[in-house]
Amino acid sequence: MHKSFRHACLAISIVGLMACEGDRPSQAVAINKNPFPSTYVPAASPDRMIRNATVLLGNGKRLDDADVLMSDGKIKAVGQDLTLPANVEELDANGKWVTPGIIDVHSHLGVYPSPAVESHQDGNEITAPVTAEVWAEHGLWPQDPGFNRARAGGITTLQLLPGSANLIGGRGVTLRNVPANTMQEMKFPDAPYGLKMACGENPKRVYGKKGVSPYTRMGNVAGYRAAWASAWEYKKAWDDYNAGRVKNAPERDLQKDTLMGVLDGDILIHNHCYKAEEMAMMIDVAKEFNYHAGTFHHAVEAYKIADLLAENQNCAAMWPDWWGFKMEAFDMVQENVAMVDAGRSGDKLGCAIVHSDSASTIQRLNQEAGKILFRAKEAGYELDEADAIRWITLNAARSLGLADKTGSLEAGKNADVVIWNQSPFSVYAKAEQVFIDGAKVYDREDPAYQAQSDFLLGQPAGDKQ
């Protein structure tokens, strides 16, 4: 290449100064998909063997008088009468229950933290119906005392989401529930991002009052389709550039970067959606633009379409008994979770989850699942504790794209473990010890493992949970 042409061909890219030759740069422009990487490091911990417990594995199985071996931050073995290796700490759990760490797929801790003052309300970017460019982690306060309270309730992993004011509200982030000074120190390594969407009353109410679209549910769906159509054009432009079909990289658009991540299968959808017909509509919109509709949150009418959800492998994250607080939340049945759990389509099974959406409820998500188990058995469903624990462990991990890492006590998975004083579904249940990646992060009897926030100093101690 002639020297003068080479100098004229210098260009600035988002990765720095680069030189191009012919029709194609010698160093291609690339989008950094992980500009805020996790710095989470599991705490150092000894290997431990939990002995003689009732163990709910999280995968539908129960073992009585069983042992759980944690080694190098992983589940090494689960079974009866395991041999105690040398230099392993032994914990006698006779009469106690052991489960995987509890996972909450829908929380606003850190973005709507305590104390609930206006300057800390960072969950909803109510400036446009589509704000896919915002990320919950950028407004997250790690010292929210709610994280400590949740840990005392056995929560080891949780997804923090933006609120539901917008059609497309922004990215969520999945965290390890460990005491930390920065968001990055809590961020679950390599967890897929989630994208918060919302159906129904919220977006049309928020923007209808402003005199802009969406004003109706028709406007909601038109808004989703317009956003995805635009994202497809953006994706095509980048695909053409990356394949060398065009010379110049497209201009960066942070909103469309996130939507393109969904279309590429890198980002998972989490959709606030109550009504059956709207969930079915969102499945169709997803098929129109060739992405997966993901998990429906709240899903008060999910029981009406349990087989459709199973057919399309959509999880539904639900409450046991919250209903009636607005029109779209009226047609509720207390067997909702059990009916989604029983959903079938050929060999495809339902994926039912219990979530919190509450800084209070997250402290007792196990008991929320217990309420559902009681009502389901009362209605004739053949479910037991081994089934119900999946709603707050393995199914939740599946929704977050983490079922290969956590959610069940199986060899090779992260050692996320809770020791309970009795059945976790009892109203008297208390988490006694909590482990994340094998490291103890909570102990009900040891203040050294009871992290405190400056924002709780001076307040009455009250109940420990």
Buried (B, 14 or more C-beta within 10 A) or exposed (E): EEEEEEEEBEBEBEEEEBEBEEEEBEEBBEBEEEEEEBEBEBBEBEBBBBBBBBBBBBBEBBBEEBBBBBBEBBBBBBEEEBEEEEEBEEBEBEEBBBBBBBBBBBBBBBBBBBEEEEEBBBBBBBEBBBBBBBBBBEBBBBBBBBBBBBBBBBBBBBBBBBBBBBBBBBBBBBBBBBBBEEBBBBBBEEBBBBBBBBBBBBBBEBBBEEEEBBBEBEBBBBBBEBBBEBBBEBBEBBBEBBEEEBEEBBEEBEBBBBBBBBBEEEBBBBBBBBBBEBBBBBBEBBEEBEBBBBBBBBBBBBBBBBBBBBBBBBBBBBBBBBBEEEEBBEBBBBBBBBBBBBBEBEEBBBBBBBBBBBBEBBBBBBBBBBBBBBBBBEEEBEBBBBBBBBBBBBBBBBBBBBBEBBBBBBEEBBBBBBBBBBBBBBEEBBBBBBBBBBBBBBBBEEEEBBBEBEBEEEEEEEEEE
